[in-house]
Structure formats: C-alpha cells, structure tokens
Amino acid sequence: MSTTKNITEELDRRIGEVIRRFRAINKMTQAELAQQAGVTQGYISQLENGRRNTKMTLANLQRISSALQFDTLSSMIEAAEGIAPEMIGQRLDHLLNGLADLKSAAAK
C-alpha cells in the first residue's frame, strides 16, 4: 500500500471520527446534520464510516463544521484533536494535501 493511500485513508478515518463525535455532542442525527449542512444523510454516513467520497470538498466540510456549531473548520479540527492553536496550520496543510490527493485520484 502506498504512503499516499495510507495518508488518505487515515484522513478519511479522522474526518469521520470528528464528524461523528461532534454530531453526538450536538445531539444530532445524521439526517439533521445533513439537512443543516446541505448534503445528504448518505454523504454524512460515508464520511463517518471513513469511506472515500470523491465529493468531499472543503466547502462541504466547512458547512458541516458550521452545522456542528464551529466558527471554522480549523476550530473543529482543534477541538477534535486537542491541537495547540499554533499547530492548526500544519494540520490544515495536511488536510488540504489529502483532499488534493483525493481529487487527483478521482480524476484518473
């Protein structure tokens, strides 16, 4: 298994865990979160289960983080992982690189 694939799978898993954790904290169903974020319940389910979804975009993740009561996607990542504020930029760079890899893989 390639390193890029491992990183992408880990990214998928982490995003899913974050969404599931904060959806539960906010006492929301997948359907409620989906409605507020403007995506489908199936999309939320796929993300929560770490399934690769070529429709995963920063815009969708931002809408999901807003529906989960975060001001920004960065805030959701910080809260989910307990990251020191100065480390958020590095985590976002990693996230963006992983999303770019997904987009490239989907285009092939």
CYANA upper distance limits for C-alpha pairs under 8 A (distance plus 0.5 A):
  1 MET  CA      5 LYS  CA      7.12
  1 MET  CA      6 ASN  CA      7.43
  2 SER  CA      6 ASN  CA      6.80
  3 THR  CA      7 ILE  CA      6.65
  4 THR  CA      8 THR  CA      6.58
  4 THR  CA    101 ASP  CA      8.11
  5 LYS  CA      9 GLU  CA      6.55
  6 ASN  CA     10 GLU  CA      6.59
  7 ILE  CA     11 LEU  CA      6.57
  7 ILE  CA     98 GLY  CA      7.49
  8 THR  CA     12 ASP  CA      6.64
  8 THR  CA     98 GLY  CA      5.98
  8 THR  CA     99 LEU  CA      8.35
  8 THR  CA    101 ASP  CA      7.84
  8 THR  CA    102 LEU  CA      7.77
  9 GLU  CA     13 ARG  CA      6.69
  9 GLU  CA     50 GLY  CA      7.92
  9 GLU  CA     52 ARG  CA      8.08
 10 GLU  CA     14 ARG  CA      6.62
 11 LEU  CA     15 ILE  CA      6.59
 11 LEU  CA     95 LEU  CA      7.51
 11 LEU  CA     98 GLY  CA      7.25
 12 ASP  CA     16 GLY  CA      6.74
 12 ASP  CA     47 LEU  CA      7.50
 12 ASP  CA     50 GLY  CA      5.26
 12 ASP  CA     51 ARG  CA      7.08
 12 ASP  CA     52 ARG  CA      6.83
 13 ARG  CA     17 GLU  CA      6.75
 13 ARG  CA     47 LEU  CA      8.42
 13 ARG  CA     48 GLU  CA      8.06
 13 ARG  CA     49 ASN  CA      7.58
 13 ARG  CA     50 GLY  CA      4.82
 13 ARG  CA     51 ARG  CA      8.21
 14 ARG  CA     18 VAL  CA      6.67
 14 ARG  CA     50 GLY  CA      8.05
 15 ILE  CA     19 ILE  CA      6.73
 15 ILE  CA     47 LEU  CA      7.42
 15 ILE  CA     48 GLU  CA      7.72
 15 ILE  CA     50 GLY  CA      7.84
 16 GLY  CA     20 ARG  CA      6.58
 16 GLY  CA     47 LEU  CA      5.34
 16 GLY  CA     48 GLU  CA      4.11
 16 GLY  CA     49 ASN  CA      6.40
 16 GLY  CA     50 GLY  CA      5.81
 17 GLU  CA     21 ARG  CA      6.43
 17 GLU  CA     48 GLU  CA      6.55
 17 GLU  CA     49 ASN  CA      8.46
 17 GLU  CA     50 GLY  CA      8.46
 18 VAL  CA     22 PHE  CA      6.71
 18 VAL  CA     76 MET  CA      8.25
 18 VAL  CA     77 ILE  CA      8.05
 18 VAL  CA     80 ALA  CA      6.36
 19 ILE  CA     23 ARG  CA      6.39
 19 ILE  CA     47 LEU  CA      8.25
 19 ILE  CA     48 GLU  CA      6.79
 19 ILE  CA     64 ILE  CA      8.38
 19 ILE  CA     65 SER  CA      8.46
 20 ARG  CA     24 ALA  CA      6.69
 20 ARG  CA     48 GLU  CA      6.22
 21 ARG  CA     25 ILE  CA      6.81
 21 ARG  CA     80 ALA  CA      8.49
 22 PHE  CA     26 ASN  CA      6.55
 22 PHE  CA     68 LEU  CA      6.92
 22 PHE  CA     80 ALA  CA      8.49
 23 ARG  CA     27 LYS  CA      6.63
 23 ARG  CA     28 MET  CA      5.86
 23 ARG  CA     29 THR  CA      7.65
 23 ARG  CA     30 GLN  CA      8.13
 23 ARG  CA     33 LEU  CA      7.73
 23 ARG  CA     68 LEU  CA      6.88
 24 ALA  CA     28 MET  CA      6.57
 24 ALA  CA     29 THR  CA      8.27
 26 ASN  CA     68 LEU  CA      7.20
 28 MET  CA     32 GLU  CA      6.35
 28 MET  CA     33 LEU  CA      6.73
 29 THR  CA     33 LEU  CA      6.79
 30 GLN  CA     34 ALA  CA      6.49
 30 GLN  CA     41 GLN  CA      6.10
 30 GLN  CA     44 ILE  CA      6.73
 30 GLN  CA     45 SER  CA      7.48
 31 ALA  CA     35 GLN  CA      6.60
 31 ALA  CA     40 THR  CA      7.87
 31 ALA  CA     41 GLN  CA      5.40
 32 GLU  CA     36 GLN  CA      6.78
 33 LEU  CA     37 ALA  CA      6.53
 33 LEU  CA     41 GLN  CA      8.26
 33 LEU  CA     44 ILE  CA      8.29
 33 LEU  CA     64 ILE  CA      7.68
 33 LEU  CA     67 ALA  CA      6.97
 33 LEU  CA     68 LEU  CA      8.08
 34 ALA  CA     38 GLY  CA      6.33
 34 ALA  CA     39 VAL  CA      5.39
 34 ALA  CA     40 THR  CA      5.72
 34 ALA  CA     41 GLN  CA      5.69
 34 ALA  CA     43 TYR  CA      8.27
 34 ALA  CA     44 ILE  CA      6.90
 34 ALA  CA     64 ILE  CA      8.24
 35 GLN  CA     39 VAL  CA      6.85
 35 GLN  CA     40 THR  CA      7.54
 35 GLN  CA     41 GLN  CA      8.27
 36 GLN  CA     64 ILE  CA      8.27
 36 GLN  CA     67 ALA  CA      6.28
 37 ALA  CA     60 ASN  CA      7.82
 37 ALA  CA     63 ARG  CA      5.46
 37 ALA  CA     64 ILE  CA      5.55
 37 ALA  CA     66 SER  CA      8.12
 37 ALA  CA     67 ALA  CA      6.28
 38 GLY  CA     63 ARG  CA      8.00
 39 VAL  CA     43 TYR  CA      7.05
 39 VAL  CA     44 ILE  CA      8.03
 39 VAL  CA     60 ASN  CA      8.07
 40 THR  CA     44 ILE  CA      7.13
 41 GLN  CA     45 SER  CA      6.69
 42 GLY  CA     46 GLN  CA      6.60
 43 TYR  CA     47 LEU  CA      6.75
 43 TYR  CA     53 ASN  CA      8.41
 44 ILE  CA     48 GLU  CA      6.57
 45 SER  CA     49 ASN  CA      6.62
 46 GLN  CA     50 GLY  CA      6.79
 46 GLN  CA     51 ARG  CA      5.64
 46 GLN  CA     52 ARG  CA      7.89
 46 GLN  CA     53 ASN  CA      7.63
 47 LEU  CA     51 ARG  CA      6.35
 47 LEU  CA     52 ARG  CA      7.82
 47 LEU  CA     53 ASN  CA      7.76
 54 THR  CA    102 LEU  CA      6.94
 54 THR  CA    103 LYS  CA      7.07
 54 THR  CA    106 ALA  CA      6.64
 56 MET  CA     60 ASN  CA      7.05
 56 MET  CA     61 LEU  CA      7.78
 56 MET  CA     99 LEU  CA      8.07
 57 THR  CA     61 LEU  CA      6.74
 57 THR  CA     99 LEU  CA      7.82
 58 LEU  CA     62 GLN  CA      6.39
 59 ALA  CA     63 ARG  CA      6.74
 60 ASN  CA     64 ILE  CA      6.68
 61 LEU  CA     65 SER  CA      6.56
 61 LEU  CA     73 LEU  CA      7.53
 62 GLN  CA     66 SER  CA      6.62
 62 GLN  CA     72 THR  CA      7.21
 62 GLN  CA     73 LEU  CA      5.92
 63 ARG  CA     67 ALA  CA      6.64
 64 ILE  CA     68 LEU  CA      6.75
 65 SER  CA     69 GLN  CA      7.08
 65 SER  CA     70 PHE  CA      5.94
 65 SER  CA     71 ASP  CA      8.05
 65 SER  CA     72 THR  CA      7.13
 65 SER  CA     73 LEU  CA      6.11
 65 SER  CA     76 MET  CA      6.80
 66 SER  CA     70 PHE  CA      5.51
 66 SER  CA     71 ASP  CA      6.57
 66 SER  CA     72 THR  CA      7.25
 66 SER  CA     73 LEU  CA      8.20
 70 PHE  CA     75 SER  CA      6.57
 70 PHE  CA     76 MET  CA      6.40
 71 ASP  CA     75 SER  CA      7.03
 72 THR  CA     76 MET  CA      7.18
 73 LEU  CA     77 ILE  CA      6.89
 74 SER  CA     78 GLU  CA      6.61
 74 SER  CA     88 ILE  CA      7.01
 74 SER  CA     92 LEU  CA      7.59
 75 SER  CA     79 ALA  CA      6.58
 76 MET  CA     80 ALA  CA      6.46
 77 ILE  CA     81 GLU  CA      6.58
 77 ILE  CA     82 GLY  CA      8.49
 77 ILE  CA     83 ILE  CA      8.13
 77 ILE  CA     88 ILE  CA      8.04
 77 ILE  CA     91 ARG  CA      8.42
 78 GLU  CA     82 GLY  CA      5.90
 78 GLU  CA     83 ILE  CA      5.31
 78 GLU  CA     84 ALA  CA      7.60
 78 GLU  CA     85 PRO  CA      7.52
 78 GLU  CA     88 ILE  CA      6.97
 79 ALA  CA     83 ILE  CA      7.52
 83 ILE  CA     87 MET  CA      6.74
 83 ILE  CA     88 ILE  CA      7.15
 84 ALA  CA     88 ILE  CA      7.47
 87 MET  CA     91 ARG  CA      7.01
 88 ILE  CA     92 LEU  CA      6.62
 89 GLY  CA     93 ASP  CA      6.65
 90 GLN  CA     94 HIS  CA      6.82
 91 ARG  CA     95 LEU  CA      6.69
 92 LEU  CA     96 LEU  CA      6.52
 93 ASP  CA     97 ASN  CA      6.62
 94 HIS  CA     98 GLY  CA      6.69
 95 LEU  CA     99 LEU  CA      6.72
 96 LEU  CA    100 ALA  CA      6.63
 97 ASN  CA    101 ASP  CA      6.74
 98 GLY  CA    102 LEU  CA      6.83
 99 LEU  CA    103 LYS  CA      6.74
100 ALA  CA    104 SER  CA      6.66
101 ASP  CA    105 ALA  CA      6.57
102 LEU  CA    106 ALA  CA      6.59
103 LYS  CA    107 ALA  CA      6.74
104 SER  CA    108 LYS  CA      7.10
